[in-house]
Amino acid sequence: MIKKMILLLCCLILMSGCWDSRYLKDTQLIYSGSFDLEEDGQVKTSVSIPRADTGQDQQAQARVVTAIGNTVRQSRLRIDQEVSGRLDAAKTRVILIGEEAAKTDVYSFLDVFYRDPRSPLNAYLAITSGKAGPYLEVNVENHPLVSEYLRDLIDAGEQATIFPVTNIQFVCPILFDPGQDVILPYLNIKEDSEDIHGNQIALFNERKFSGTLGTEEGTMLLLLMDKLKRTANFTVKVTDDKYPRVNNFITVQVAGIERDLTVVEEAGRIHADVNLIIKVNAIEYPEDGFAEREITVELNEKLGEHFQDVANRTMKQLQEANCDALGIGRELMAFQRDVWLRNTNWKEVYPNIELHAHTKTEIVKHGIIN
């Protein structure tokens, strides 16, 4: 027993302390950051740092510090020289990249995160219309920290199938995948106010920002990718002659989807077809009439035609932006290796392939009426 006690004491003496501990009192936490490209090619980095509670206006609970450098790391180090304590990005919630910066090479602004073991790999990532820095200085009502507002805005967009579910960690493998391109949330500031608006998707050609999709096309893209989240809503015009005007529209909520992607080569040309069955709930239709089967069948046809048009319009915009978000190249690499090897210059081939969508719609519920 005594020998065991002596051995235990020796082990305790030889044990080292926590060598990598960092005390909160010695650090400045970064809650959000942004990267912009200056005219001379330098990088402008901005970070939002929460202030200590001084009892003043809530909107002053965070301050934005900015610095310019030749690289992201250099600009970050210069910010470190302007604040008391040491900057710590481990709790960063949102990273914004300006539109012009994203057009060069988005990975250049993310490399610093992948080389640091304390990086916030679960932080949201988004592209902004114009410069990204001003987004960190927007005063948002009922949100003391704009970082929290941006996080909640992107999270809500993900749950509504407006934004793709992504973060710094998810983006990295796709950026280096020759058979698929990344898509990210796209934010802008309303012209008539300072409110941040998020209802678009940023498209990428390899690692460069190449275009955007609107709300309807963006949601359709996510459905075509089989990425339905909690909800997805569409408002569709089904008639022209009803009064009041609101009676011409039906609003539906996607209840479920069945999606199948087929990629084949015929006569030396690649054909990619996405078959999508969309089951919806009618959540608003003042004209009603669902008790009559003929009306339901007619609405299914009109919804199907509309979704077919939106889907093919989405496909066309993807090819115009040379963005293989659907992973057609990845499908060839995995299941038709010989075809992929004959088309290794995929970015020249993809814009000219036959890419089509085929949709079918079924109204499965129409509320508690009837």
C-alpha positions as CSV (number, residue, x, y, z in Angstrom):
1,M,0.0,0.0,0.0
2,I,2.8,2.4,0.9
3,K,4.6,1.6,-2.3
4,K,1.5,2.5,-4.3
5,M,1.1,5.8,-2.5
6,I,4.8,6.6,-3.2
7,L,4.4,5.8,-6.8
8,L,1.2,7.9,-7.0
9,L,3.0,10.9,-5.5
10,C,5.9,10.6,-7.9
11,C,3.5,10.6,-10.8
12,L,1.7,13.7,-9.5
13,I,5.1,15.5,-9.2
14,L,6.1,14.6,-12.7
15,M,2.8,15.7,-14.3
16,S,3.0,18.9,-16.2
17,G,0.4,21.7,-15.9
18,C,-1.9,22.9,-18.7
19,W,0.7,24.2,-21.1
20,D,-1.7,25.7,-23.6
21,S,-4.1,27.5,-21.2
22,R,-5.3,31.0,-22.2
23,Y,-7.0,33.2,-19.7
24,L,-10.0,35.1,-20.8
25,K,-8.8,38.3,-19.1
26,D,-5.7,38.3,-21.3
27,T,-7.6,37.8,-24.7
28,Q,-9.9,39.8,-27.0
29,L,-12.5,37.5,-28.5
30,I,-13.3,38.0,-32.2
31,Y,-17.0,37.4,-32.8
32,S,-17.0,38.1,-36.6
33,G,-14.5,39.1,-39.2
34,S,-14.4,40.3,-42.8
35,F,-11.9,40.4,-45.7
36,D,-11.8,42.9,-48.5
37,L,-9.4,43.4,-51.4
38,E,-7.9,46.9,-51.8
39,E,-7.2,48.5,-55.2
40,D,-3.5,47.8,-54.8
41,G,-4.1,44.2,-54.1
42,Q,-3.6,44.3,-50.3
43,V,-6.0,42.6,-47.9
44,K,-8.2,44.7,-45.6
45,T,-9.2,42.7,-42.5
46,S,-11.9,43.9,-40.1
47,V,-12.9,42.2,-36.8
48,S,-15.7,42.8,-34.4
49,I,-14.7,42.7,-30.8
50,P,-17.3,42.8,-28.0
51,R,-16.8,45.6,-25.4
52,A,-17.2,45.2,-21.7
53,D,-20.6,46.2,-20.5
54,T,-20.4,49.9,-19.6
55,G,-24.1,50.6,-19.1
56,Q,-24.2,52.7,-22.2
57,D,-26.2,52.3,-25.4
58,Q,-26.5,48.6,-26.3
59,Q,-25.4,49.3,-29.8
60,A,-22.0,50.3,-28.5
61,Q,-21.3,46.8,-27.1
62,A,-18.9,45.9,-29.9
63,R,-16.2,47.8,-31.8
64,V,-14.7,47.1,-35.2
65,V,-10.9,47.2,-35.7
66,T,-9.4,47.3,-39.2
67,A,-5.9,46.8,-40.6
68,I,-4.4,46.4,-44.1
69,G,-1.6,44.0,-45.0
70,N,-0.1,42.1,-47.9
71,T,-1.7,38.9,-46.5
72,V,-4.5,37.9,-44.2
73,R,-2.1,36.9,-41.5
74,Q,-0.1,40.2,-41.7
75,S,-3.3,42.3,-41.5
76,R,-4.4,40.2,-38.5
77,L,-1.1,40.7,-36.7
78,R,-1.4,44.5,-37.3
79,I,-4.9,44.4,-35.7
80,D,-3.3,42.5,-32.7
81,Q,-1.0,45.5,-32.3
82,E,-3.9,47.9,-32.0
83,V,-5.9,46.1,-29.2
84,S,-5.1,45.3,-25.6
85,G,-4.6,41.7,-24.9
86,R,-4.2,38.9,-27.5
87,L,-6.8,38.3,-30.3
88,D,-8.5,35.0,-30.1
89,A,-10.6,33.8,-33.1
90,A,-11.8,30.5,-31.5
91,K,-15.3,31.9,-30.8
92,T,-15.8,33.6,-34.2
93,R,-19.3,33.1,-35.5
94,V,-19.3,34.6,-39.0
95,I,-16.7,35.3,-41.6
96,L,-17.7,37.6,-44.5
97,I,-15.7,38.0,-47.7
98,G,-16.3,40.9,-50.0
99,E,-17.5,40.3,-53.6
100,E,-14.3,41.6,-55.3
101,A,-12.1,39.5,-53.0
102,A,-14.1,36.4,-53.7
103,K,-13.7,36.9,-57.4
104,T,-9.9,36.3,-57.1
105,D,-9.5,33.2,-55.0
106,V,-11.7,32.6,-51.9
107,Y,-9.2,30.1,-50.5
108,S,-6.5,32.7,-50.2
109,F,-8.6,34.3,-47.5
110,L,-9.3,31.1,-45.7
111,D,-5.9,29.4,-45.7
112,V,-5.0,31.0,-42.4
113,F,-7.9,29.2,-40.7
114,Y,-7.0,25.8,-41.8
115,R,-3.4,26.1,-40.5
116,D,-4.4,27.1,-37.0
117,P,-5.6,24.4,-34.6
118,R,-7.7,26.9,-32.7
119,S,-9.6,28.1,-35.7
120,P,-13.4,28.3,-35.6
121,L,-14.1,25.7,-38.3
122,N,-17.8,25.8,-37.5
123,A,-18.1,29.6,-38.2
124,Y,-20.6,30.6,-40.9
125,L,-19.1,31.8,-44.2
126,A,-20.9,34.3,-46.5
127,I,-20.1,36.5,-49.5
128,T,-21.3,40.2,-49.5
129,S,-22.4,42.5,-52.2
130,G,-19.7,45.2,-52.3
131,K,-17.2,45.6,-49.4
132,A,-17.7,43.2,-46.5
133,G,-16.3,45.6,-43.8
134,P,-19.3,47.9,-43.5
135,Y,-21.5,44.9,-42.7
136,L,-19.8,44.6,-39.3
137,E,-20.7,48.2,-38.5
138,V,-24.4,48.0,-39.1
139,N,-26.6,48.8,-36.1
140,V,-29.3,46.2,-35.9
141,E,-32.3,46.9,-33.8
142,N,-32.7,44.5,-30.8
143,H,-29.3,43.0,-31.5
144,P,-26.5,44.5,-29.4
145,L,-24.0,42.5,-31.5
146,V,-24.2,42.4,-35.3
147,S,-22.3,39.1,-35.1
148,E,-25.3,37.5,-33.4
149,Y,-27.6,39.0,-36.0
150,L,-25.5,37.7,-38.9
151,R,-25.4,34.2,-37.3
152,D,-29.1,34.1,-36.8
153,L,-29.8,35.5,-40.3
154,I,-27.7,32.8,-41.9
155,D,-29.1,30.0,-39.7
156,A,-32.7,31.1,-40.4
157,G,-31.9,31.0,-44.2
158,E,-30.5,27.5,-43.8
159,Q,-33.6,26.2,-42.1
160,A,-35.8,27.8,-44.7
161,T,-33.8,26.2,-47.5
162,I,-32.7,29.6,-48.8
163,F,-29.0,29.1,-47.9
164,P,-26.9,26.0,-48.2
165,V,-25.8,24.5,-44.9
166,T,-22.1,25.3,-44.8
167,N,-19.2,26.5,-42.7
168,I,-15.4,26.9,-43.0
169,Q,-14.9,23.2,-42.5
170,F,-17.5,22.0,-45.0
171,V,-16.2,24.3,-47.7
172,C,-12.6,23.2,-47.7
173,P,-13.0,19.7,-49.4
174,I,-15.2,21.1,-52.1
175,L,-12.8,23.9,-53.0
176,F,-10.2,21.2,-53.9
177,D,-12.7,18.9,-55.6
178,P,-12.4,19.0,-59.4
179,G,-15.8,17.5,-59.8
180,Q,-17.9,19.9,-57.8
181,D,-18.2,23.6,-57.0
182,V,-19.1,25.3,-53.7
183,I,-22.1,27.6,-53.1
184,L,-22.4,30.1,-50.2
185,P,-24.9,32.5,-48.7
186,Y,-24.9,36.0,-50.4
187,L,-25.7,39.1,-48.4
188,N,-26.5,42.7,-49.3
189,I,-27.5,45.9,-47.6
190,K,-30.9,47.3,-48.6
191,E,-30.6,50.6,-50.5
192,D,-33.5,52.3,-48.6
193,S,-32.1,51.3,-45.1
194,E,-29.1,49.9,-43.4
195,D,-30.7,46.5,-42.9
196,I,-28.7,43.5,-44.0
197,H,-30.7,41.3,-46.4
198,G,-30.0,37.7,-47.1
199,N,-32.0,35.8,-49.8
200,Q,-29.5,34.9,-52.5
201,I,-26.8,32.2,-53.1
202,A,-23.3,32.9,-54.4
203,L,-22.1,30.6,-57.1
204,F,-18.4,29.6,-57.6
205,N,-16.4,28.5,-60.6
206,E,-13.7,26.4,-58.8
207,R,-12.5,28.9,-56.2
208,K,-13.7,32.1,-57.8
209,F,-17.1,33.9,-57.2
210,S,-18.9,33.8,-60.6
211,G,-22.6,34.7,-60.1
212,T,-25.7,34.6,-57.9
213,L,-29.1,33.0,-57.8
214,G,-32.2,34.7,-56.6
215,T,-34.4,33.3,-53.8
216,E,-36.7,31.1,-55.9
217,E,-33.8,29.7,-58.0
218,G,-31.6,29.3,-55.0
219,T,-34.2,27.2,-53.1
220,M,-34.8,25.2,-56.2
221,L,-31.1,24.5,-56.5
222,L,-31.0,23.2,-53.0
223,L,-34.0,20.9,-53.8
224,L,-32.2,19.7,-56.9
225,M,-29.2,18.9,-54.7
226,D,-31.5,17.0,-52.3
227,K,-30.8,19.5,-49.5
228,L,-34.3,20.2,-48.2
229,K,-34.1,21.5,-44.6
230,R,-37.0,22.3,-42.2
231,T,-39.1,24.3,-44.7
232,A,-39.2,25.6,-48.2
233,N,-41.9,27.9,-49.5
234,F,-43.0,29.0,-53.0
235,T,-45.7,31.4,-54.0
236,V,-47.0,30.6,-57.5
237,K,-49.4,32.4,-59.8
238,V,-52.0,29.9,-61.1
239,T,-54.7,32.1,-62.6
240,D,-55.0,35.6,-64.1
241,D,-58.7,36.5,-63.9
242,K,-59.5,36.4,-60.2
243,Y,-60.4,39.4,-58.0
244,P,-58.9,40.5,-55.8
245,R,-55.4,39.9,-57.2
246,V,-54.4,37.8,-54.2
247,N,-56.8,35.0,-55.3
248,N,-54.7,34.3,-58.3
249,F,-51.8,32.9,-56.2
250,I,-51.2,29.8,-54.2
251,T,-48.5,29.5,-51.5
252,V,-47.2,26.0,-50.9
253,Q,-44.7,24.5,-48.4
254,V,-42.5,21.6,-49.5
255,A,-43.3,18.6,-47.4
256,G,-40.9,16.2,-49.0
257,I,-38.9,15.4,-52.1
258,E,-37.7,12.4,-54.1
259,R,-34.7,13.2,-56.2
260,D,-32.7,11.2,-58.7
261,L,-29.6,12.3,-60.7
262,T,-28.8,10.4,-64.0
263,V,-25.6,11.1,-65.9
264,V,-24.8,9.3,-69.2
265,E,-22.7,9.8,-72.3
266,E,-24.5,9.5,-75.6
267,A,-22.7,10.0,-79.0
268,G,-19.8,11.7,-77.3
269,R,-22.0,14.2,-75.4
270,I,-22.7,14.1,-71.7
271,H,-26.4,14.3,-70.6
272,A,-27.3,15.0,-67.0
273,D,-31.0,14.8,-65.9
274,V,-32.4,15.5,-62.4
275,N,-35.8,14.0,-61.7
276,L,-37.5,15.7,-58.8
277,I,-40.8,14.8,-57.2
278,I,-42.0,17.6,-55.0
279,K,-44.7,17.0,-52.4
280,V,-46.3,20.1,-51.1
281,N,-48.8,21.5,-48.5
282,A,-51.1,24.3,-49.6
283,I,-50.7,26.8,-46.8
284,E,-52.6,29.6,-48.6
285,Y,-55.2,29.6,-51.4
286,P,-58.2,31.8,-51.0
287,E,-60.0,30.2,-53.9
288,D,-59.9,26.8,-52.2
289,G,-61.9,24.1,-54.0
290,F,-59.6,21.2,-53.0
291,A,-62.7,19.0,-52.3
292,E,-63.0,18.7,-56.1
293,R,-60.4,16.4,-57.6
294,E,-60.3,18.2,-60.9
295,I,-59.2,21.4,-59.2
296,T,-56.4,19.6,-57.3
297,V,-55.2,17.9,-60.5
298,E,-55.2,21.2,-62.3
299,L,-53.2,22.9,-59.6
300,N,-50.7,20.0,-59.5
301,E,-50.1,20.6,-63.3
302,K,-49.7,24.3,-63.0
303,L,-47.3,24.0,-60.0
304,G,-45.4,21.3,-61.9
305,E,-45.0,23.6,-64.9
306,H,-43.8,26.5,-62.8
307,F,-41.3,24.3,-60.9
308,Q,-40.1,22.9,-64.2
309,D,-39.5,26.4,-65.5
310,V,-37.7,27.5,-62.4
311,A,-35.6,24.3,-62.4
312,N,-34.4,24.7,-66.0
313,R,-33.8,28.4,-65.4
314,T,-31.7,27.5,-62.5
315,M,-29.7,24.9,-64.5
316,K,-29.0,27.5,-67.2
317,Q,-27.7,30.0,-64.7
318,L,-25.4,27.4,-63.2
319,Q,-23.9,26.7,-66.6
320,E,-23.5,30.4,-67.3
321,A,-21.6,30.8,-64.1
322,N,-19.7,27.6,-64.8
323,C,-20.7,26.3,-61.4
324,D,-21.1,22.6,-61.0
325,A,-22.9,22.8,-57.7
326,L,-24.8,19.6,-58.5
327,G,-21.6,17.6,-58.6
328,I,-22.1,16.2,-62.2
329,G,-18.3,15.9,-62.5
330,R,-18.2,14.0,-59.1
331,E,-20.8,11.6,-60.4
332,L,-18.7,10.8,-63.4
333,M,-15.6,10.4,-61.3
334,A,-17.4,7.9,-59.0
335,F,-19.4,5.9,-61.5
336,Q,-18.1,6.5,-65.0
337,R,-14.4,6.8,-64.6
338,D,-13.6,6.2,-68.3
339,V,-15.9,9.1,-69.3
340,W,-14.3,11.4,-66.7
341,L,-10.8,10.5,-68.0
342,R,-11.9,11.6,-71.5
343,N,-13.1,14.9,-70.1
344,T,-10.4,16.0,-67.7
345,N,-10.8,19.6,-68.9
346,W,-14.1,19.5,-67.1
347,K,-14.5,23.3,-66.7
348,E,-14.5,23.6,-70.5
349,V,-16.9,20.7,-71.0
350,Y,-19.4,21.4,-68.2
351,P,-21.0,24.7,-69.7
352,N,-21.9,22.7,-72.9
353,I,-23.3,19.5,-71.5
354,E,-27.1,18.7,-71.8
355,L,-28.3,19.6,-68.3
356,H,-32.1,19.3,-67.7
357,A,-34.5,19.0,-64.8
358,H,-37.8,17.1,-64.8
359,T,-40.2,17.9,-62.0
360,K,-43.5,16.5,-60.8
361,T,-45.7,18.1,-58.1
362,E,-48.2,16.6,-55.8
363,I,-50.4,18.5,-53.3
364,V,-50.6,16.1,-50.3
365,K,-52.2,18.4,-47.7
366,H,-54.3,21.6,-47.8
367,G,-54.7,22.6,-44.2
368,I,-57.6,21.8,-41.9
369,I,-60.3,23.2,-44.2
370,N,-62.4,20.5,-45.9
